[in-house]
Amino acid sequence: MSNRPLRLVLVVTRLWLPVLIAVVGAVAIVVGHGNSPMAAAGVGLIIVGLIVWMVNWMFRMSVASNRDREREEAAREYFDRHGRWPDE
């Protein structure tokens, strides 16, 4: 099975969903003429788009951090078996 559909879902969720939310918010501000409940909702949507992007970014940083920990653990196990670090 190809990873292409999964990759597409990730790109849409990580990038295009927050952009779409923010664009809808900007349109609501313009349509609401900057001084109406619709404009206020547009500001809220822009903030929501930013939050969605930040949550995705923090998740990716968490996954990268876990990979770093796994590499460090493997290096420590290697050290325990061989008495030296793997890159020495």
ABEGO torsion letter per residue (X at the ends): XBAAAAAAAAAAAAAAAAAAAAAAAAAAAAAAGGBBAAAAAAAAAAAAAAAAAAAAAAAAAAAAAAAAAAAAAAAAAAAAAAGBBAAX
